[in-house]
Amino acid sequence: MASFKKIARRTFLIGSAAIVGGVAFGAYKYTRPLENPIEAGPNEAALNPFIFIDQEGVTIITPRAEMGQGVHTTLAALAAEELDIAWEDVRVLHGPPAQAYYNSALMGASLPIAEYSKTAFMQTVSEALGETNKLLGMQLTGGSTSMMDGYDRLRHAGATARETLKLAAADAFGIAASNLKTMNGRVYQPDGNSISYSDLAPAAAKLNPPSVELRPKSEWKYVGKTMPRVDMMAKATGTAEYGIDVRLEGMKYATVRMNPRLGAPMKSMDATNALDMAGVEQVIELDGGFAVIASNTWLAFQAADAVEVEWVTATYPSEQGEIWSAIEQSFNTNPNSMLRDDGDVDATIAGITEITAEYRMPFLAHSTMEPMNATALYTDSSLELWCGNQGPTIVRDKCAAAVGLTSDQVTLHTTLLGGGFGRRGEFDFALYAAQIAQKLPGVPVQVTWSREEDMRHDFYRPAALGRYKGAVKDGKAVLLDAKVAGPSVAFDAIERWVGFGGGGPDKVHVEGAFDQPYKIPNYRVAGHLTDLSVPLGFWRSVGNSVNAFMHDSFLDELAHAAGADPLAFRLDMMRDEHAPSTAVLETVRDMSGWTGKTEAGVGRGVAFAHSFGTPVAQVIEVIDEEGSIRINRAWISADLGTILDPGNLEAQLYGGMIYGLSAALFGEITFADGEVEQDNFPDYDALRIHNAPVTEVKVMESGGHIGGAGEPGTPPSMSALTNAIFDLTGKRARTLPLMHEFDLLT
């Protein structure tokens, strides 16, 4: 099998996906071929960073994290479509940390403009900006960008590998490559004789790949269809390996306990009682806490509880009320951003009905089913890591620095992820494992966090306040003035990842509000940043999860103030602004049989959000069930631009909605005495099968640029639910979670 290496044997330019034209500032740097991180042995070939062939067949290297979203399946299908291999023969491996696997789409999405209104020129600028990530080499799974980034690259990788194999076969057969065909991993002559890719691979590795054209959509066999998941068998049989499943010979087990007052150091500890426990080997001091090494994980947990510790106080306000006050005070500062400012919201408009509302969104934890963990093996000259992660190059580089090694001395194995949602885009869990393993050279150590440690030491979705003012006249919205206050997750994460803070207008802080496809004559969205030292991280749909709830909830309030049907009210503002969004909203109207009227005991709400390049509309129906509110049914429509795998897209949109509904009902992180109060699932619940809605999903394609799928189902879910609850009860929900104000079926 191939090995992942630091210096490539050969380089390969991945078709036109690596070419950036018209960039005046050193374009040659962006078009320069990147090193192939896959090293082939005898009778093997790494034809490019994504296609490896040995005597057992073809392996497709998929450089994005598989956390249940099906990314490995769809990326493999893109390559297999051009490579002409049978689906049952597809093998997939996650790629190593490597510059070749940079995520261009994630960088390209950072422009502070509304995605729906991108012109062809701005799309070109966005793509050029994305290619600058080639220099940074950030290999990240996030921002619902895996398909945007991989759509051309994986197809080009498969196509160039196929044509290179044909050239090798042409040499072997002594005929022109144009007379050869490929099918099911073999190259065929006109007379039916064939040779396998495996036999051709060593010769193909010596050839320069030709320029190729991609196949038209009309010839697709895999892409555009619902494909069997490549990880399905392993997960069904329990043989799939997650980080927590790693077992190595002679392995020790450890856990960590960090200051519950986040980011503050440890004043003192007494580990006497822990070290007296049979099987406990060491208690190691870390920056901000300690680790216990023992003969098994459960013993490590018990020993950690036995350590007596004195913690230092955190730098952020210690009580939740004080945190809310700090956020509220941000409204008195100059806005960091004003990315939408249409018309004149301060002008006097005659004959209007004006309304105001204030919304409150809590901190949220990621609450992945698999708690944070990592396994590390350290020697004086190397570090080997096994863990599920969303940022291999970040994990590699941060861990290398922590133990005094170079990045080239670190080998990282990215396993399957038992949930990510942005949490595993961080590196703390791997860094602790590296530091602990350094204390036991030559001994592998698996570090597993307790559920409580995981939930109380997350990088949280920021809390936020929204103050909205609007006006309607003659049944239409004529004014919307939104102010959003809260800490910046983008600036916090950038500082942590690359060592310097963000600057300029924070797009993430107001996304989901400034970038929605509505035409309102006087329309302003301002973002006010709060300086808090609570650790923040990217949470599924990021700023959209905050702002889509507040923005769409307020649109619903405007609709009722105007005496208009909420769905028709939105359509009226959208029709001349963005056709795909209009079609999505009309589709969910038809799917749900929306009439704007509901019978007694039933409530329906509609919501819409454009995020990650994908417009999504949802209708949610709630019912009064013996005094409790139950979510009964849901309808989702979305336009992905181009459909790559309809079944997978439906699953992602449904899962995103459930994640958002769970947060709306039960999700909150609060602080008391500087510590997070929630520590396990009983304190941070989620929807279960019995109270999840029966759901119908329809995916559409307008033929435009590919939109994201993993996150866009989350933003509209919360307001669709609260709008439905208003329809049922007549009571507006402006503060989440709902469990504090409503009797919910649990």
Salt bridges, closest charged atoms under 4 A:
ASP54 OD1 - ARG91 NH2 2.91
GLU56 OE1 - ARG91 NH1 3.06
GLU66 OE2 - ARG229 NH2 3.69
GLU82 OE1 - ARG162 NH1 3.02
ASP84 OD1 - ARG215 NH1 2.75
ASP84 OD1 - LYS221 NZ 3.94
GLU115 OE1 - LYS118 NZ 3.46
GLU115 OE2 - LYS507 NZ 3.81
ASP149 OD2 - ARG64 NH2 2.76
ASP149 OD2 - ARG153 NH1 2.99
ASP152 OD1 - ARG155 NH2 2.85
GLU163 OE2 - ARG162 NE 2.78
GLU163 OE2 - LYS166 NZ 3.52
ASP231 OD1 - ARG229 NE 3.22
ASP231 OD2 - LYS235 NZ 2.75
GLU281 OE2 - LYS252 NZ 2.83
ASP305 OD1 - ARG257 NH2 2.99
GLU310 OE2 - LYS267 NZ 3.49
GLU328 OE2 - ARG467 NH2 2.90
ASP342 OD2 - ARG340 NE 3.07
ASP346 OD2 - ARG524 NH1 3.34
GLU358 OE2 - ARG360 NH2 3.98
GLU358 OE1 - ARG467 NE 2.89
GLU370 OE1 - ARG424 NH2 3.54
GLU384 OE2 - HIS413 NE2 2.64
ASP397 OD1 - ARG396 NE 2.75
GLU426 OE2 - ARG496 NH2 2.77
ASP428 OD2 - ARG423 NH2 2.92
GLU453 OE2 - HIS457 ND1 3.31
ASP458 OD1 - HIS366 ND1 2.88
ASP458 OD1 - ARG423 NE 3.05
ASP481 OD2 - ARG524 NH2 3.03
ASP492 OD2 - ARG496 NH1 2.67
ASP552 OD2 - ARG570 NH2 3.00
ASP556 OD2 - HIS560 NE2 3.64
ASP556 OD1 - ARG570 NH2 3.14
ASP556 OD2 - ARG732 NH2 3.10
GLU557 OE1 - ARG734 NH2 2.61
ASP572 OD2 - LYS476 NZ 2.82
GLU577 OE2 - ARG340 NH2 3.92
GLU586 OE2 - ARG575 NH2 3.52
ASP590 OD1 - ARG589 NE 3.05
GLU621 OE1 - ARG604 NE 3.00
GLU625 OE1 - ARG630 NE 2.75
GLU668 OE2 - HIS740 NE2 2.64
ASP673 OD2 - ARG261 NH2 2.84
GLU675 OE2 - ARG261 NH2 3.58
GLU675 OE1 - ARG456 NH2 2.81
ASP685 OD1 - ARG688 NH2 2.64
GLU701 OE1 - LYS217 NZ 3.01
GLU741 OE1 - LYS731 NZ 3.57
